[in-house]
Amino acid sequence: MKRILHIVGTMDRAGAETMIMNLYRAIDRSQYQFEFVYLTDKECSFDSEIESMGGVIHRIPKKHSKSVFFRTFKIYQLIKKDGGFHAVHCHQLFGNGFHLLAGFLAGVKKRIAHSHSTNYLSKKSFSSFLYTKFSKYLIDVLATDYIACGEQAGNFLFKPKRKAVFIPNAIDIKKFLKSEHKIVNHFFENDTITSNTILFSQIGRFMPVKNHEFSIELCSFLKQKDIDFHLFFAGSGILENKLREIVEQKELSKNITFLGVRNDIEMVLANTDILLMPSLYEGFPVTLVESQASGTPALISEGISKEVDLGLNMVTFCSLESSYDVWLNQIKKIKSAPIPSSQEILDKLRLKGFDIEISVKMLERIYD
């Protein structure tokens, strides 16, 4: 059995983490077993499932992982002491360079850099500039394999000469097809919701890049226009308390519901009309694959890679610089547009390579 060490920040229910879990569930675990290095000592959403499948979790406390040098040393120590890892698979953007260094110094022959993003929010400082430059250098010289969720994500992190393997953020398509499970009318219990209410969902961690405040401002505008709507936030994160306060201040508590972390995203999507994603930037969000599989159209920012449009006419891009009137017009257009059949969706996603069985075979070839 080949032991693969995945180096992640956490394993909560977010885009890259969900992709890793989709692959873990589908891979032949008699041939490959995943272990994880967390850069936190807190419990994460996927812990129990990982351990139920035989996975091992190694934690580096957050107070120690803040220092990139100490973190690199701890990962080196873990790999050296434990031994027997066939590959290290690094998912931490610029942190990848230092994690690859730990694997290289510990003697791991297969070292994989995986890019999940097309941009990076950081302080505009000289130290940050040096960090990103040096990390890119380490990735270039120490990685043996390069994986990206899409072309833009590969171009962002890797040099052009490094031909990245594009492994789509694949899903179990049938799990999300509306034809595969019962739709529950008014799945979200709320006295203000009627059959005419436009139901929005926004799925993702409460962090700056996800731009939840834009969605709240949009909701405030819709309320002023007497639009009958409701927005459901699914997720958790560092900005949750602040966002709850803003919702209260704008008197939107009857229009916005915080669902918390969910393990039934397929039901959230199936029972909402439009997915909102006003992110400042994204690589290739798994959620947008899931929404298209669900037959749920998405209204998203132009900061998100155009690659997410899988040719089903279910993704609409809109500039964050545009007025809320423009966003409202797009909402009206989306509501009146036809939705492809489940068979059309299934055929298109398989053709595009978003079936998890295809992706896992690509990954197995890299691990071999």
Sequence and secondary structure as in RCSB ss.txt:
>XXXX:A:sequence
MKRILHIVGTMDRAGAETMIMNLYRAIDRSQYQFEFVYLTDKECSFDSEIESMGGVIHRIPKKHSKSVFFRTFKI
YQLIKKDGGFHAVHCHQLFGNGFHLLAGFLAGVKKRIAHSHSTNYLSKKSFSSFLYTKFSKYLIDVLATDYIACG
EQAGNFLFKPKRKAVFIPNAIDIKKFLKSEHKIVNHFFENDTITSNTILFSQIGRFMPVKNHEFSIELCSFLKQK
DIDFHLFFAGSGILENKLREIVEQKELSKNITFLGVRNDIEMVLANTDILLMPSLYEGFPVTLVESQASGTPALI
SEGISKEVDLGLNMVTFCSLESSYDVWLNQIKKIKSAPIPSSQEILDKLRLKGFDIEISVKMLERIYD
>XXXX:A:secstr
 EEEEEE S  SSSHHHHHHHHHHHHS TTTEEEEEEESSSS  TTHHHHHHTT EEEE  HHHHTSHHHHHHHH
HHHHHHH  EEEEEE STTHHHHHHHHHHHTT SEEEEEE  S       HHHHHHHHHHHHHHHHH SEEEESS
HHHHHHHS TTS  EE    B HHHH GGGS   TT S  TT  TT EEEEEES SSGGG HHHHHHHHHHHHHT
T  EEEEEE   TTHHHHHHHHHHTT TTTEEEEES S HHHHHHT SEEEE  S BS  HHHHHHHHHT  EEE
ETTB GGG  SSS EEEE TTS HHHHHHHHHHHHHS    HHHHHHHHHHTT BHHHHHHHHHHHH 
